[in-house]
């Protein structure tokens, strides 16, 4: 896709303006939906840790070893 520069060099400001125009709307949507996503991710992480803890305790009780030491 050709870009018309009218015979002048493309400056950093031109690039920043073009990127802001192309990406600007998408960033606002992401920033608006970010807090609910973080809350859900934190809740899922806490839930997984709680489930792992419960199953770990239960497994530890069921498979606990009983050592018997005898003198010969």
C-alpha positions in Angstrom: 0.0 0.0 0.0 1.7 3.2 -1.2 1.9 6.2 1.2 2.0 9.7 -0.1 4.5 11.9 1.6 4.4 14.9 -0.8 8.2 14.7 -1.1 8.9 15.1 2.6 10.4 12.7 5.1 8.2 10.9 7.5 8.9 12.1 11.1 8.4 10.4 14.4 5.3 12.6 15.1 3.7 11.4 11.8 4.2 7.8 12.9 2.9 8.3 16.4 -0.2 10.1 15.0 -0.8 7.2 12.5 -0.4 4.6 15.3 -2.7 6.5 17.7 -5.3 6.8 15.0 -5.1 3.0 14.2 -4.8 1.7 17.7 -6.5 4.3 19.9 -10.0 2.9 20.0 -8.8 -0.7 20.7 -6.8 0.4 23.7 -9.7 2.2 25.3 -11.8 -1.0 25.1 -9.1 -3.1 26.6 -8.5 -0.6 29.5 -12.3 -0.5 30.2 -12.6 -4.3 30.4 -9.3 -4.9 32.3 -10.6 -4.6 35.9 -13.4 -7.2 35.6 -10.9 -9.6 33.9 -8.4 -9.2 36.8 -11.2 -9.9 39.4 -12.2 -13.0 37.5 -8.6 -14.2 37.1 -7.9 -13.6 40.8 -11.0 -15.5 41.8 -10.1 -18.5 39.6 -6.6 -18.5 41.0 -7.8 -18.5 44.6 -10.3 -21.3 43.8 -7.6 -23.4 42.2 -5.3 -23.0 45.2 -8.2 -23.9 47.6 -9.0 -27.0 45.6 -5.4 -28.1 45.5 -5.1 -27.5 49.3 -8.2 -29.6 50.0 -7.2 -32.5 47.8 -3.7 -32.4 49.1 -4.8 -32.6 52.7 -7.2 -35.5 51.9 -4.6 -37.4 50.0 -2.1 -36.9 52.7 -4.4 -38.4 55.3 -5.3 -41.4 53.1 -1.7 -42.2 52.1 0.1 -41.4 55.3 2.8 -43.9 56.1 3.1 -45.7 59.4 6.6 -46.4 60.4 7.4 -49.3 62.8 10.9 -49.4 64.1 12.1 -52.6 65.7 15.4 -53.4 67.3 17.1 -56.5 66.2 
